[in-house]
């Protein structure tokens, strides 16, 4: 799946692949706006991809990259579960694995470390 996503995003003529290494790919669009993704985990029947962006990448480009990424996944017989970043009241970001586990357990809260 990872290799397919790398190639398909490169074929878009919107994003240019600038580098790729083990489980991670980086693209640029426009004036050096960086977008990318990495495969972080793999469990039985599950893959975990994380999208990332350069500091100067605005919402329209982020939305475009995410939309293309998810449209390629939709072509497969997959279920996509999206986990947005979660911050506590002290502005600490909770670990993605904690958020994923709490959501899977049906919990509506998590404790900040």
Steps between C-alpha positions, in 0.01 A plus 500: 500500500782739590674460163172551312431825686851631432464439127141622467571830676799550271279456194268785597701780332403707804751361747859423407675227697825645630617213719403156618652268756389208709127544566506875432451724195525876455341717231505867407239718338518863391778701658669224704194413708577164657245222552568139580396182669650209684387153587537477877347175597366175377285267701307199379253636247599864565740757360569834660596799285582846632482808277736788571551850364756779505435794732405732213246267338152650530165332538415488125816303413462275806142425400604427140777262606278323754217476245724341237650263757157390622361471146776250415414301811130508408576316175591195707267292713608676820351669800670829588500629856634853541651619828548874533760635747362536854630752754434519873398819681872576557560481121692169512443275200386151593684207347322368187508145633321613818235685298449201270471256792258723693277553196502126426397434860208740463639740759414869478804610701873438544744606766797720418836358604 
